Amino acid sequence: MDDDARTGQDAAAPGAGTGREFHAHGCGEDGGSAAGRLSRRCALTAGGVLALAACGGGESAPTGTGSPSATSGGSEPAPDSGSTAEPEPEPEAEGSGEGAEPEPGAAAPDGEGLVRLSEVPVGSAVPAQAADGRGIVIAQPRPGVVVAYDAECTHKGCSVLVVEDEFVCPCHDSRFAVATGEVLAGPAPTPLVRVPVRVEGGVVVEGA
C-alpha cells in the first residue's frame, strides 16, 4: 500500500484518535458509548470536588466572640476599705483632770485629812503627821472608833513606835497601851498626850 492510501485510512477513523486523548487524560476509553459514560462520570466527579471545595472555603475560623471578655460586663470595683472617715475625738470624762471633786473617803482639802480610816488596822495604830508638823499616832481600838496621841514618849521625848497593840519607846523601852495611851511599863512616868481627832467621810481629821 502506498503512502496516499494509508493517509486516507487514518483520516477515515477520527474516533480512534479521540479515544486515545480521553484515555491519556484518564477519563476516556476507545469506543463511542464508553467514552460518553466516562465523560458524564468525570463531570459528576469534578462537580462534587468543586462543591466540597466551595463548602470548605465557606467555613470561617471561630472568632471567639462567644467567650465573655475579661473586662466587659464586669461589676464595678468595690470601694476602698482603707478610706474611712476620721473618728471624732471622744469627749473628756467629767470630773477628770484638774479641779475634779475628790472621791468619797479621800483626804479632806486644806491639809485637814490625816489618814483614811481604812488604812488604820483595828486593834493597832499607824504613825501620821499633824497639821502643825508634830508626829502623832492614830489607833482604831474598835471598828469605827479612833484615838490619837502625841508620838513623843513622856520620859525623854523619843518618838514611840507601833508594835502590834502597843506603843514602844526605842530609847528606854517604855510601853503604852494603844487604846488608852496608858503606861504599861516604865520608865515613862505618865501616859501619852491625847490629840483630838474625828472621822469625816471615811477620813480621820483633826478636831473634836
C-alpha positions as CSV (number, residue, x, y, z in Angstrom):
1,M,0.0,0.0,0.0
2,D,1.4,3.4,-0.9
3,D,1.5,6.5,1.3
4,D,-1.6,8.1,-0.1
5,A,-3.7,5.0,0.8
6,R,-2.5,5.0,4.5
7,T,-3.2,8.7,4.8
8,G,-6.8,8.2,3.7
9,Q,-7.4,5.4,6.3
10,D,-6.2,7.5,9.2
11,A,-8.5,10.3,8.1
12,A,-11.4,7.9,7.9
13,A,-11.1,6.9,11.6
14,P,-11.4,10.0,13.7
15,G,-12.8,8.3,16.7
16,A,-9.7,6.3,17.3
17,G,-7.6,9.4,17.9
18,T,-10.3,10.9,20.2
19,G,-10.4,7.7,22.3
20,R,-6.7,7.9,22.9
21,E,-7.0,11.5,24.0
22,F,-9.6,10.6,26.6
23,H,-7.5,7.7,27.8
24,A,-4.5,9.9,28.1
25,H,-6.4,12.2,30.4
26,G,-7.7,9.3,32.5
27,C,-11.4,9.9,31.6
28,G,-11.7,8.2,28.2
29,E,-11.8,4.8,26.5
30,D,-11.9,3.6,22.9
31,G,-15.5,3.4,21.7
32,G,-18.3,5.9,21.4
33,S,-20.7,4.7,24.2
34,A,-18.0,4.1,26.7
35,A,-16.5,7.5,26.1
36,G,-19.9,9.1,26.8
37,R,-20.4,7.3,30.1
38,L,-16.9,8.1,31.3
39,S,-17.3,11.8,30.3
40,R,-20.5,12.1,32.4
41,R,-18.8,10.3,35.3
42,C,-15.8,12.7,35.2
43,A,-18.2,15.6,35.1
44,L,-20.0,14.4,38.2
45,T,-16.8,13.8,40.0
46,A,-15.4,17.1,39.1
47,G,-18.7,18.8,40.2
48,G,-18.5,17.0,43.6
49,V,-14.9,18.2,44.1
50,L,-15.9,21.7,43.3
51,A,-18.9,21.5,45.7
52,L,-16.7,20.2,48.5
53,A,-14.1,22.9,47.9
54,A,-16.9,25.6,48.0
55,C,-18.3,24.2,51.3
56,G,-14.8,24.0,52.8
57,G,-14.0,27.5,51.7
58,G,-17.2,28.9,53.2
59,E,-16.3,27.9,56.7
60,S,-14.6,30.6,58.7
61,A,-12.4,30.3,61.7
62,P,-14.1,30.8,65.1
63,T,-13.8,34.5,66.0
64,G,-14.0,33.8,69.8
65,T,-16.9,36.2,70.3
66,G,-18.7,33.5,72.3
67,S,-16.3,33.8,75.2
68,P,-17.0,36.8,77.5
69,S,-14.4,39.5,77.7
70,A,-12.4,39.8,80.9
71,T,-13.1,43.5,81.1
72,S,-16.6,43.8,79.6
73,G,-19.7,43.4,81.6
74,G,-17.8,43.2,84.9
75,S,-19.1,44.6,88.2
76,E,-18.0,48.0,89.5
77,P,-14.9,47.9,91.7
78,A,-15.5,47.7,95.5
79,P,-14.9,50.9,97.4
80,D,-11.6,51.2,99.1
81,S,-11.9,49.9,102.6
82,G,-8.9,52.0,103.7
83,S,-10.6,55.3,103.1
84,T,-12.7,55.7,106.2
85,A,-13.9,58.8,107.9
86,E,-11.7,60.1,110.7
87,P,-13.2,59.2,114.1
88,E,-14.4,62.1,116.1
89,P,-12.5,62.8,119.3
90,E,-14.2,61.4,122.4
91,P,-15.3,64.0,124.9
92,E,-13.3,64.1,128.1
93,A,-14.9,62.4,131.1
94,E,-16.5,64.8,133.5
95,G,-14.6,65.2,136.8
96,S,-11.2,64.2,135.4
97,G,-8.2,66.4,135.4
98,E,-7.5,69.4,137.5
99,G,-10.4,70.8,139.5
100,A,-12.1,67.5,139.9
101,E,-14.1,66.9,143.1
102,P,-12.4,64.5,145.5
103,E,-13.8,60.9,145.7
104,P,-15.7,59.9,148.8
105,G,-13.2,58.9,151.5
106,A,-10.3,60.9,150.1
107,A,-8.3,63.3,152.2
108,A,-10.0,66.5,153.1
109,P,-8.8,69.7,151.5
110,D,-6.6,72.3,153.2
111,G,-4.5,69.6,154.9
112,E,-7.2,68.7,157.4
113,G,-7.1,65.0,156.5
114,L,-4.6,62.8,158.4
115,V,-5.2,59.3,157.1
116,R,-8.0,57.2,155.7
117,L,-9.9,55.2,158.3
118,S,-9.5,52.1,156.1
119,E,-5.7,52.4,156.5
120,V,-5.8,52.1,160.3
121,P,-5.9,48.5,161.4
122,V,-8.5,47.6,164.0
123,G,-6.7,46.9,167.4
124,S,-3.5,48.7,166.3
125,A,-2.3,52.1,165.1
126,V,-0.4,54.0,162.3
127,P,2.0,57.0,162.5
128,A,0.9,60.3,161.0
129,Q,1.7,64.0,161.0
130,A,-0.5,66.7,162.5
131,A,-1.2,70.0,160.7
132,D,1.4,71.7,162.8
133,G,4.1,69.2,161.8
134,R,4.1,67.2,165.1
135,G,4.4,63.4,164.9
136,I,1.3,61.6,166.1
137,V,0.0,58.0,166.3
138,I,-3.6,57.1,165.3
139,A,-5.2,54.0,166.7
140,Q,-8.5,52.2,166.0
141,P,-9.3,50.1,169.1
142,R,-12.7,49.1,167.8
143,P,-14.2,49.3,164.3
144,G,-15.0,53.0,163.6
145,V,-13.5,54.3,166.9
146,V,-10.3,56.2,166.5
147,V,-7.9,57.9,169.0
148,A,-4.7,59.7,168.5
149,Y,-1.7,60.6,170.7
150,D,1.4,62.7,170.6
151,A,4.2,60.4,169.4
152,E,6.7,61.7,172.0
153,C,7.5,59.5,174.9
154,T,6.8,61.2,178.2
155,H,10.2,60.0,179.5
156,K,12.8,61.7,177.3
157,G,10.8,62.7,174.3
158,C,11.8,59.9,171.9
159,S,9.2,59.1,169.2
160,V,7.4,55.9,170.0
161,L,7.0,53.0,167.6
162,V,3.8,51.0,166.8
163,V,4.3,47.3,167.8
164,E,1.1,45.4,167.3
165,D,-1.2,46.6,170.1
166,E,1.3,48.8,171.9
167,F,3.4,51.9,171.6
168,V,7.1,51.2,172.4
169,C,9.8,53.8,173.1
170,P,13.0,52.7,171.3
171,C,15.2,54.7,173.7
172,H,14.3,53.2,177.1
173,D,11.7,50.6,176.3
174,S,8.7,52.3,177.8
175,R,5.5,50.8,176.7
176,F,2.0,52.3,176.3
177,A,-1.5,50.9,175.5
178,V,-2.8,51.5,172.0
179,A,-6.4,52.0,173.2
180,T,-5.8,54.4,176.1
181,G,-2.1,55.6,175.9
182,E,-1.6,54.5,179.5
183,V,1.8,53.4,180.6
184,L,2.3,49.6,180.6
185,A,6.0,49.7,181.5
186,G,8.4,52.4,182.6
187,P,10.5,54.4,182.9
188,A,7.9,56.7,181.4
189,P,6.0,58.4,184.3
190,T,2.8,59.5,182.5
191,P,0.6,58.4,179.6
192,L,1.0,59.7,176.1
193,V,-0.7,63.1,175.4
194,R,-4.0,62.8,173.7
195,V,-4.7,64.5,170.4
196,P,-8.4,65.1,169.4
197,V,-9.5,63.6,166.1
198,R,-12.7,62.5,164.4
199,V,-13.8,60.7,161.3
200,E,-15.4,62.5,158.4
201,G,-16.3,60.8,155.1
202,G,-14.0,57.9,155.9
203,V,-11.1,60.2,156.6
204,V,-9.5,60.9,160.0
205,V,-9.2,64.6,160.6
206,E,-8.0,66.8,163.5
207,G,-10.5,68.2,165.9
208,A,-13.0,67.1,168.4
